[in-house]
Amino acid sequence: MKKFVKVALWTLVTAVLPATAFAAEGGEGAASSLGPALGAGIAIGLAGLGCGIGQGLTAGNTTAGIARNPGAAGAMFTNFILGMVLIESIAIYGLVIAFLLQGKIS
C-alpha cells in the first residue's frame, strides 16, 4: 500500500509540475492546452499498452494450442486472425480519441 501511495503521489507531481511552469509565464494559452495534450498522450499510450499485452497473450496461447494439437491449426488460425483484428481495433479507437483531443489544443 505504501508503494502505491508513493507512485500515485509522484504521478500527481509529474502531472501538475508542467502546469505550474506554464502558469509562471502568465500566458493562459499554453496552460489551457495541457489537459487535451496530456489526455491525447495517455489515450494512445494506454491503448497501445493494452493492445500489446492482448496481442502477446493471444499469440502465445494460439501457438501453445497449435503445438499441442496440430490438427486444429486451421480453426485456431482463423480465430487467431479474427481476435488480432478485434484487438487492433481498440488501438485504432485510442488513436481516434488522441486525434480528437489534439484538435482541441490551441
C-alpha positions as CSV (number, residue, x, y, z in Angstrom):
1,M,0.0,0.0,0.0
2,K,2.9,2.4,0.8
3,K,4.3,1.8,-2.7
4,F,1.0,2.6,-4.3
5,V,0.7,5.8,-2.4
6,K,4.3,6.8,-3.5
7,V,3.6,6.0,-7.1
8,A,0.3,7.9,-7.0
9,L,1.9,11.0,-5.4
10,W,4.8,11.1,-7.9
11,T,2.4,10.7,-10.8
12,L,0.4,13.6,-9.5
13,V,3.5,15.7,-9.0
14,T,4.7,14.9,-12.5
15,A,1.3,15.8,-14.0
16,V,1.0,19.1,-12.1
17,L,4.6,20.4,-12.4
18,P,4.3,21.4,-16.1
19,A,1.1,23.3,-15.4
20,T,2.9,25.4,-12.8
21,A,5.7,26.1,-15.3
22,F,3.2,27.4,-17.8
23,A,1.5,29.5,-15.2
24,A,4.8,31.3,-14.4
25,E,4.8,32.7,-18.0
26,G,1.5,34.5,-17.4
27,G,0.1,33.2,-20.7
28,E,-3.2,31.3,-20.5
29,G,-2.9,29.7,-23.9
30,A,-0.1,27.3,-23.0
31,A,-1.6,26.1,-19.7
32,S,-5.1,25.6,-21.2
33,S,-3.7,23.2,-23.8
34,L,-2.1,21.0,-21.2
35,G,-5.2,18.9,-20.5
36,P,-6.1,17.8,-24.0
37,A,-2.4,17.2,-24.8
38,L,-2.0,15.0,-21.7
39,G,-5.2,13.2,-22.5
40,A,-4.1,12.5,-26.1
41,G,-0.8,11.1,-24.9
42,I,-2.5,8.9,-22.2
43,A,-5.2,7.7,-24.6
44,I,-2.8,6.4,-27.3
45,G,-0.3,5.2,-24.6
46,L,-2.8,3.1,-22.8
47,A,-4.4,1.8,-26.0
48,G,-1.0,0.7,-27.3
49,L,-0.1,-0.9,-24.0
50,G,-3.4,-2.8,-23.6
51,C,-3.3,-4.0,-27.2
52,G,0.3,-5.1,-27.0
53,I,-0.5,-7.1,-23.9
54,G,-3.6,-8.6,-25.5
55,Q,-1.8,-9.5,-28.8
56,G,1.0,-11.1,-26.9
57,L,-1.3,-13.3,-24.8
58,T,-3.3,-14.2,-27.9
59,A,-0.3,-15.1,-30.0
60,G,1.3,-17.1,-27.2
61,N,-1.8,-19.1,-26.4
62,T,-2.6,-19.8,-30.0
63,T,1.0,-21.0,-30.6
64,A,0.7,-23.2,-27.5
65,G,-2.6,-24.6,-28.7
66,I,-1.3,-25.4,-32.2
67,A,1.8,-27.1,-30.6
68,R,-0.5,-29.3,-28.6
69,N,-2.9,-30.1,-31.4
70,P,-1.5,-29.5,-34.8
71,G,-4.6,-30.9,-36.5
72,A,-6.7,-28.0,-35.2
73,A,-4.3,-25.4,-36.6
74,G,-6.7,-24.2,-39.3
75,A,-9.6,-23.4,-37.0
76,M,-7.2,-21.9,-34.4
77,F,-5.5,-19.7,-37.0
78,T,-8.9,-18.3,-38.2
79,N,-9.9,-17.4,-34.7
80,F,-6.4,-16.0,-34.1
81,I,-6.6,-13.6,-37.0
82,L,-10.2,-12.5,-36.0
83,G,-9.0,-11.9,-32.4
84,M,-6.0,-9.9,-33.6
85,V,-8.2,-7.7,-35.8
86,L,-10.6,-7.0,-32.9
87,I,-7.7,-6.2,-30.5
88,E,-6.1,-3.9,-33.1
89,S,-9.5,-2.0,-33.5
90,I,-9.1,-1.0,-29.8
91,A,-5.8,0.7,-30.6
92,I,-7.4,2.5,-33.5
93,Y,-10.1,3.8,-31.2
94,G,-7.3,5.2,-28.9
95,L,-5.7,6.8,-31.9
96,V,-9.0,8.4,-32.9
97,I,-9.5,9.8,-29.4
98,A,-6.0,11.1,-29.4
99,F,-6.6,12.9,-32.7
100,L,-9.9,14.4,-31.5
101,L,-8.2,15.7,-28.3
102,Q,-5.3,17.0,-30.4
103,G,-7.8,19.1,-32.3
104,K,-8.7,20.9,-29.1
105,I,-5.2,22.1,-28.5
106,S,-4.8,25.8,-29.3
